[in-house]
């Protein structure tokens, strides 16, 4: 009997399944918390540093660095709307 998934496809399927299971576990945990406990959980799980990552597309590696100004006078939504509406 043959495997339903080939090597890479099987690995991607397993990774996707594991991620979905983790998300379901977090969702179940959050559902059992009070509002205050959920807020505390979100506060403690926020990523404190800029979000940076690299992605390879067709042999070229792209690096993305995100920077946020804590003293900004407008939110990302306000800034996006301002840029789009004034373009």
C-alpha atoms as one frame of an Amber mdcrd trajectory, in Angstrom:
protein
   0.000   0.000   0.000   1.456   3.385  -0.981   1.675   6.472   1.218  -1.037
   9.067   0.474   1.561  11.857   0.584   5.063  12.037  -0.870   8.036  13.214
   1.227   7.695  17.005   1.166   3.912  16.986   0.951   3.736  14.703   3.978
   6.074  16.996   5.954   4.014  20.082   5.025   0.802  18.264   5.978   2.263
  17.219   9.329   3.482  20.760  10.034   0.088  22.232   9.129  -1.676  19.675
  11.322   0.631  20.440  14.253   0.079  24.195  13.867  -3.703  23.737  13.744
  -3.576  21.559  16.869  -1.532  24.196  18.697  -3.979  26.940  17.692  -6.908
  24.797  18.848  -5.165  24.224  22.195  -4.541  27.936  22.685  -8.138  28.733
  21.709  -9.494  26.196  24.209  -7.218  27.577  26.926  -8.281  31.174  26.242
 -11.963  30.176  26.205 -11.632  28.858  29.753 -10.107  32.135  31.064 -11.779
  35.197  32.468 -11.513  38.464  30.551  -8.758  39.666  32.908  -6.812  36.410
  32.522  -7.061  36.610  28.711  -5.798  40.205  28.724  -2.897  39.218  30.972
  -2.098  36.266  28.667  -2.087  38.466  25.560   0.069  41.058  27.315   2.614
  38.449  28.416   2.732  36.740  24.999   3.303  39.865  22.896   6.556  39.860
  20.986   8.696  42.614  22.553  11.106  43.106  19.643  10.622  44.158  16.027
   9.308  41.408  13.787  12.035  40.370  11.354  12.145  37.468   8.926  13.760
  36.211   5.745  12.051  34.469   2.845  13.630  32.915  -0.226  11.729  33.315
  -3.484  13.187  31.861  -6.677  16.716  31.802  -5.257  16.619  35.375  -3.943
  16.562  35.902  -0.176  14.387  38.814   0.944  14.830  40.263   4.435  11.936
  42.061   6.119  12.531  44.219   9.176   9.605  45.872  10.960  10.146  48.922
  13.117   7.527  50.638  15.257   7.761  54.052  16.876   6.355  53.884  20.404
   5.926  57.674  20.368   3.945  57.780  17.101   1.050  60.222  16.969  -1.135
  57.975  14.793  -1.998  54.281  14.659  -1.049  52.016  11.757  -4.671  52.144
  10.587  -4.694  55.963  10.635  -1.356  56.115   8.826  -2.514  53.637   6.164
  -5.736  55.553   5.583  -3.818  58.843   5.352  -1.375  57.409   2.811  -4.076
  55.769   0.703  -6.471  58.710   0.750  -3.794  61.312  -0.043  -2.067  59.327
  -2.790
